């Protein structure tokens, strides 16, 4: 029972002591009161282990707060108007003492506009409202904690600043917004924290902050309060980026898994940090002519073998490689050396770890309540509820967060197909049709359209890239034309067809010639990017080199041929790290790339070939300016099945280049192809050159046209095509 003289109702006291009070500020802190004719402040404080408590006045005077219940203290301070600055002092039976600021003397630190935008699902800087934000309130430095948990019976802040005792800092519910908030003075950047959530059925669950911006090193689960102090040096890059048109510029992406790019064997196989990696990674990508680096997901993930694709901390760079400012340094270093940065981003699903997003407030919050829509059958993960405004806001704001806070130049969106279809990987009866009876996920489509529209509007020059594996129409078409609005789509059809063709014994390739030419039938349906990604060198698929038939020399010849085809046909390109080393084994996420291979003579040739190929690509606009326009490409001959030869033009107005691929180990010593104009042509590249580790078969490096119409063109050339080779020729005058 509440002692005589206390104004605290027993029911409220009991709710506070039980951790079920959603407005602790109404009980705790300083409140104006009139007692025995005198006005003043009634101060209440709570610490369940304290023996005594006192209010420390601004002048240092301590005013005792008598106990009114176990751990609950209350005292009247006459002639003191509210609010006023004070601190609390607690003493314990073991002789310990603790003085701190009182979180319950502060008004709400989130405004009505923030709450309105959160409720509308349109708070595009959500990380500044929710999560842990260091700030100064009424002269006190501390951290504002805020979390969306609309069905929670109560939420508290846990941390190393309160001995992880969830009884000490219960948070205030901000009404119908579903947001709980608390400003805790004296907490500093670097502090560890979590949220303790009391579910509707009374169970206490310790949860990671969904908007944590820094975490402990996995597999520890706590978040860390973060305040960035990074000073950017990429102003020129950002200004220029706004005027760029990625579809009409050279784009060659080097895909990187930071944890296996380079390690330190003599230091226990230690991974390099963001800052250590920056100069080495940039110099390497520059050497091979790449325009961008794409990082496999760097968002925090507890399970290393997921390569980052099972995200638990969407706003936190993984602590494996350093703190958030270290990642900023890596991006900045790239920009200052002329390289863009793209991040893999995973909005399709999230893992079931009980301390993360799953059943966050005790109910399906981020995931669907319907099991037919909540669970991903392939990956054992949960699917976001894209139709819930707050969830959509969480994801879109997260995309903008990486663009704005880390200056990245684009997002490659993982597993888009799994988002678009309600029946993805499901059998009949395992999925629920949409309201029109169809299989399309209407909410996911709307989410993706809003995402791409906002990125384009707020960050001109930045890219959104869809990994979409089906024939969904309009992935890269404008939203105004019922498209999804992505900048590029991965051309997985081209990748599968090309690798399947090259995996065949050359003697059988003439029966499958259409596997190479088929992609051009749909080339202009979308804005494509051709990936030779990590997915093709894992799970028993072997390395690229190991896919090809023949002896070692022939396998290297086919790897050079594949790269030449990728870089010279329409579309942009992505190449996974290590391809330039020609490894015989598939990628191992838990070890460094085999850098010792770089000294092998064949592999030195491969590296020189890729450098020259990239230089030719960047110097010749015909290879990229009109990638997505039929005027930029024309077949010379796509029907030479018997010889397994493919030839085409790349064009930029009057400028053009010829590409001829000989896809068998048989040299074609007198092969005629048609050309669009008369005069001499010179060889820019032969993948068989001895400096590339090829056979060095003699070719005609300067050849005159003959007035013999061929392939429907007015002039023709007689060429020597080395076995398993690619030739690139241009008019001699250019």
Secondary structure, DSSP 8 states (H G I E B T S, - for coil): ---TT----HHHHHHHHTT--S-GGGTSEEEEEEETTEEEEEEEEE-TTEEEEEEE-TTS-EEEEEEEETTEEEEEEET--SS---EEEEEETTS-EEEEE-GGGS--SS-HHHHHHHHHT--TTGGGTSEEEEEEETTEEEEEEEEE-TT-SEEEEEEGGGTT-TTS-B-EE-GGG-EEEEEEET--TT-EEEEEEE-TTS-EEEE--TT-S-B-STT---EE----------HHHHHHHTT--GGGS--EEEEE-HHHH-EEGGGTTEE--HHHHHHHHHHHHHHTT-SEEEES--EE-S-GGGTT-S-SEEEEE-GGG--HHHHHHHHHHHHHTT-EEEEEE--SEE---TTTTTTTTSS-SSB-SSHHHHB-TTTS-EEB-TTSHHHHHHHHHHHHHHHHHS---EEEETTHHHHHBTTTT--TTSS---TTS-SB-HHHHHHHHHHHHHHHHHSTT-EEEE---S--TTTTS-GGGT----SEEE-HHHHHHHHHHHHS-GGGGGGGTHHHHGGGGSTTTS-EEEEE-GGGGSTT---TGGGS-SSHHHHHHHHHHHHHHHHHSSSEEEEETTGGGT-SS---TTS---GGGGGSHHHHHHHHHHHHHHHHHHH-GGGTTTTTSGGGEEEEEEEETTTTEEEEEEEETTEEEEEEEE-SSS-EEEEEEEESS-SEEEEEEETT-GGGTS------SEEE-BS--BTTBSEEEEEEE-TTEEEEEEETT-
